[in-house]
Amino acid sequence: MKTSKLAFSVSIGLVIGAAIGVIIGAATGELALWLAIGIGCGIALGAGVGGTLEGKDRKKRETE
């Protein structure tokens, strides 16, 4: 079964965003706020990267 690059990038972004949110939240004492911000930013960045990678693959397949 082949996984899409978009799904993989979003999941990686979620994990990295959550980790960054926990680190900043623990340091500032506002864990809930920074966890939500980290997850949101991670998912958005992951979707952007995944969409770009899938677009490049699609373009490459069309030119071949």
RODREN-293608 format. One line per field, with one value per atom (N, C-alpha, C): chain; residue in three letters; residue number from 1; x, y, z. Coordinates in steps of 0.1 Angstrom, whole numbers, m for minus. Layout:
// RODREN-293608
vexfi: A ...
zaza: ALA ...
dofi: NUM ...
u: X ...
v: Y ...
w: Z ...
This chain:
// RODREN-293608
vexfi: A A A A A A A A A A A A A A A A A A A A A A A A A A A A A A A A A A A A A A A A A A A A A A A A A A A A A A A A A A A A A A A A A A A A A A A A A A A A A A A A A A A A A A A A A A A A A A A A A A A A A A A A A A A A A A A A A A A A A A A A A A A A A A A A A A A A A A A A A A A A A A A A A A A A A A A A A A A A A A A A A A A A A A A A A A A A A A A A A A A A A A A A A A A A A A A A
zaza: MET MET MET LYS LYS LYS THR THR THR SER SER SER LYS LYS LYS LEU LEU LEU ALA ALA ALA PHE PHE PHE SER SER SER VAL VAL VAL SER SER SER ILE ILE ILE GLY GLY GLY LEU LEU LEU VAL VAL VAL ILE ILE ILE GLY GLY GLY ALA ALA ALA ALA ALA ALA ILE ILE ILE GLY GLY GLY VAL VAL VAL ILE ILE ILE ILE ILE ILE GLY GLY GLY ALA ALA ALA ALA ALA ALA THR THR THR GLY GLY GLY GLU GLU GLU LEU LEU LEU ALA ALA ALA LEU LEU LEU TRP TRP TRP LEU LEU LEU ALA ALA ALA ILE ILE ILE GLY GLY GLY ILE ILE ILE GLY GLY GLY CYS CYS CYS GLY GLY GLY ILE ILE ILE ALA ALA ALA LEU LEU LEU GLY GLY GLY ALA ALA ALA GLY GLY GLY VAL VAL VAL GLY GLY GLY GLY GLY GLY THR THR THR LEU LEU LEU GLU GLU GLU GLY GLY GLY LYS LYS LYS ASP ASP ASP ARG ARG ARG LYS LYS LYS LYS LYS LYS ARG ARG ARG GLU GLU GLU THR THR THR GLU GLU GLU
dofi: 1 1 1 2 2 2 3 3 3 4 4 4 5 5 5 6 6 6 7 7 7 8 8 8 9 9 9 10 10 10 11 11 11 12 12 12 13 13 13 14 14 14 15 15 15 16 16 16 17 17 17 18 18 18 19 19 19 20 20 20 21 21 21 22 22 22 23 23 23 24 24 24 25 25 25 26 26 26 27 27 27 28 28 28 29 29 29 30 30 30 31 31 31 32 32 32 33 33 33 34 34 34 35 35 35 36 36 36 37 37 37 38 38 38 39 39 39 40 40 40 41 41 41 42 42 42 43 43 43 44 44 44 45 45 45 46 46 46 47 47 47 48 48 48 49 49 49 50 50 50 51 51 51 52 52 52 53 53 53 54 54 54 55 55 55 56 56 56 57 57 57 58 58 58 59 59 59 60 60 60 61 61 61 62 62 62 63 63 63 64 64 64
u: 8 0 9 6 14 8 16 11 13 5 6 16 23 33 26 13 6 3 m3 m6 6 17 29 35 34 39 31 18 8 11 13 15 28 39 51 50 43 41 33 24 16 25 34 43 53 59 69 62 51 43 39 35 31 43 55 67 71 71 75 65 52 42 44 47 50 62 72 85 82 77 74 64 53 43 48 57 63 72 79 88 81 69 62 50 46 35 22 21 9 8 8 9 m3 m15 m27 m26 m22 m22 m11 1 12 11 5 2 m7 m18 m27 m20 m13 m6 4 12 22 16 5 m2 m8 m14 m20 m9 1 12 19 21 27 18 5 m3 m4 m4 m4 9 20 33 34 30 31 22 10 2 8 14 21 32 40 52 47 37 32 25 17 11 21 32 43 49 52 59 50 37 28 27 27 26 38 50 62 62 57 56 46 35 25 30 37 43 53 61 72 66 55 48 42 37 31 41 53 63 70 69 75 68
v: m12 0 12 21 33 45 52 63 76 86 98 107 115 124 135 138 148 143 131 125 123 119 117 130 141 154 160 158 164 156 143 136 140 142 146 160 169 183 183 174 173 169 159 155 166 172 182 194 198 210 207 195 192 192 187 187 202 210 224 231 228 234 230 218 213 220 221 227 242 249 263 265 257 257 254 244 241 252 258 269 282 284 297 295 282 280 280 282 282 270 258 246 245 247 245 255 267 277 273 270 267 254 244 231 233 241 243 251 261 269 260 252 243 233 227 217 223 235 242 245 251 255 243 232 220 214 213 207 216 229 238 237 237 236 223 212 199 197 203 203 211 222 230 222 216 208 196 189 177 180 191 196 199 206 209 197 187 175 167 166 159 166 180 187 185 184 182 168 158 144 144 150 150 157 168 175 166 159 151 139 133 122 127 139 144 147 151 154 142 130 118 111
w: 0 0 0 m9 m10 m3 5 13 5 6 m1 7 m1 5 14 10 17 31 32 45 54 48 56 61 53 57 68 67 77 90 90 102 109 101 106 112 105 109 123 124 137 148 146 157 161 151 153 160 155 160 175 178 192 201 196 204 207 197 199 208 206 215 230 232 246 252 244 249 253 244 246 258 257 268 281 282 295 300 291 295 300 294 297 307 309 318 311 298 290 281 287 279 269 273 264 252 254 244 234 238 229 223 229 223 211 213 202 190 194 183 176 183 177 168 172 164 151 153 141 131 136 126 120 128 122 111 114 103 91 93 81 73 80 73 66 73 67 55 55 43 32 35 24 18 26 21 13 19 12 m1 m2 m14 m25 m21 m30 m35 m27 m31 m41 m38 m47 m60 m60 m72 m81 m75 m82 m89 m81 m86 m98 m96 m107 m120 m118 m129 m136 m128 m133 m141 m136 m144 m157 m157 m169 m180 m176 m186 m192 m185 m190 m200
